[in-house]
Amino acid sequence: MDFLPIFANVRNKPCLVVGGGEVAKRKAGVLLEAGAQVCVVAPEIDEELAQTPGIEAIHARFDVPHLDGMTLVIAATNDREVNKLVSALAQERNIPVNVVDDPELCSFIMPAILDRSPLMVAFSSGGASPVLTRMMRGKMETVIPQNYSRLAGFAERFRTTVKQRVTNPAKRRIFWENVFDGVVAEKVLTGDEASAEAMLEQMLADEDNIVRGEVYLVGAGPGDPDLLTFRALRLMQKADVVVYDNLVSKPIVDMTRRDAERIFVGKKRNDHTLQQEEINELLVRLAKEGKRVLRLKGGDPFIFGRGGEEIETLAAEGIAFQVVPGITAASGVASYAGIPLTHRDHAQSCVFVTGHLRDGTMNLDWEQLARPRQTVVVYMGLHGLDTLCAKLVEHGQPDTTPIAIVQHGTQPTQRVITGTLATLPAIAEREKPQAPTLIIIGGVVTLRDKLSWFHPGAN
């Protein structure tokens, strides 16, 4: 460890910035945010910086008296000799000093900051690689959402109360872990602080019985992990048990908490590891055992995902749950295939249907689907492709209507097969696309050659 990481309290304390340019302006701004009394010294000072409320601007060359009474000093000039002088004089007086981009002259480092006040996270490479430090901060931006500041503020409000009522330090630590890792924190993060306060009071009233189960119904999107939402990622790392099906890609399953129990429930066509009713019962049982259950579903759980059926059962059993939307296959897959679902020249409406077969026929409203100037997206329709194309032509759709099959959309194995209602069944028989697939029908398919941008496997 080259530097001891600490947080300095500079509120209402005098701090000096030597330099008057863009870098000095940034450093002065950070000090102002921390509540410092900021003095800026330089022969020439940026006009905006000099006129910033709370800044004392001194148009002069740096001199020893400028250090008098200072709590902290930052040297931000473009003259290394001046910076060396500031550093030497400050360290002689035991005043912490930072020289921008010159670790050898620093007694402290200004880190990259992730501000979720009152929660603060600082990143530093000890001056070895500022760019890498900023990149790491960017990664953590996605892991620690902005509303964590709300959670930290909530904890601050109850800190004294909890300390008074849970006097054993070890039990108090476990208590707070359960708060931050459970339903109370989720309520705070979603803005329902009234419910969170009531739950926390209930936990305090019976601190030995605070384990409550909950189910997270989370949409995993069409396959590319980059399309997950922040909330989905957060809950994936919290769950004790992960219940997932065949449409969730392996890279996404691998992003769940490593020590979580994983339960595969299948859901391939005509090959269900568990029937839907059994899945519903499984979620209830696991939650009643006090576990946090992640129900991870491909696409969006409310679009042909049976999410409504699952939370109906949870609601009937009094199980706490929350739903996290995902990018549905129609939107994500079409985007990666370069096929806009609507376009002023081709389609003014878009219809989503499921292509499950029933008794050898497709139970769809063919007249509605065969209307002109609309896009039809068919989920799970590969097995019934012949019937789909024939029925649309039978109900008035021209057999020259463009149609596409997208295999494994958004993933490295994505493949797009195009044709017309007349030709695609034979093409598909030859090309043999593999599920999961999505079928897109309409004039928008003709835009693919112009708009295609995702080329999996390209170097």
C-alpha angles and dihedrals in degrees: 000000000000096000132030107236109228138153115231124212105223098157110143090355125124115254127179128219115190109203136051107218137092095290092049089050091055093048093047089051092055091050091050091052088054090054098252126153099241127207118187120198124189139120089244122029127189107257094230091050093048091052096045111122111250094027122114105205118202114187100208143095114276114269136175096260090062087073094058111122095356120148096195138006133207121191111205107161127124091234112089092196090058090046090051090051093050091049095048095047093045093050091048086060093042091244112149108247134190123194110198114246092353110096093175090067096044130099088185136021126229103226130207105264133218103197118205093146126237081023111064129182121191127197126198138164092192088256093302096115120001091176092057089047091054091047091053090050089052091053091051090050086071094048098046108047122208093255091067084089086067090053093050090049091050091053091048091056092054099036097099093043093052092046091054095047101037100047099169106090094211092050090045091055091051090046092056092044089056091048094050094041099043148054096300092061092046090054091051093047091052092049098254097124094153091063090042092055092049091050092048091051089050090052091051091050091056106019093166092061106045102125112117127171124225137179123224111203100200131182110222095194126229097311113285107108090214088070094063117113123242091247092050090054092048094051092044087062094047103049122107092200130030118205109189140163139214097277093064109094119235095241088058094047088050089058093065120099108296096225094046119114111249122210120188113207099181114214100183118147109287089349112087115166085201128015116240093254090054091050090052091051091047092055091050094048094049093047092049087055086063096255129141103235124201111204099195115194132179116251114349118340093223097052109075088321100109088233091138091057092051097050091044087063092045092050091049090053094047093245117156112238144163132200124222114194119226133201102273119231093248093060100036099040094044091051093051090046092054093243115128110211093218130029130166092234097046117018135019095179139034130209127197118204136167119236100209110146121232121193091340095305135088112244098217138131095252097180091055092046093049094060117123127251097027136105120234119202116194120199118203092000103130096100091053098042095121092052093044094054094042094049094049091051090045090055095051107277110136112250088230091067109129117245134178136196114207115198120202092350118211091011131104089257094055114142128177121207118188136188140119133283087264098047109029099079091060092043091051091049089056098041096041101207115206126230139285093065138153125212120213121191128189146058092298089075089073089066093066096089090056100038104036109126108153112085110173114208093019115136 
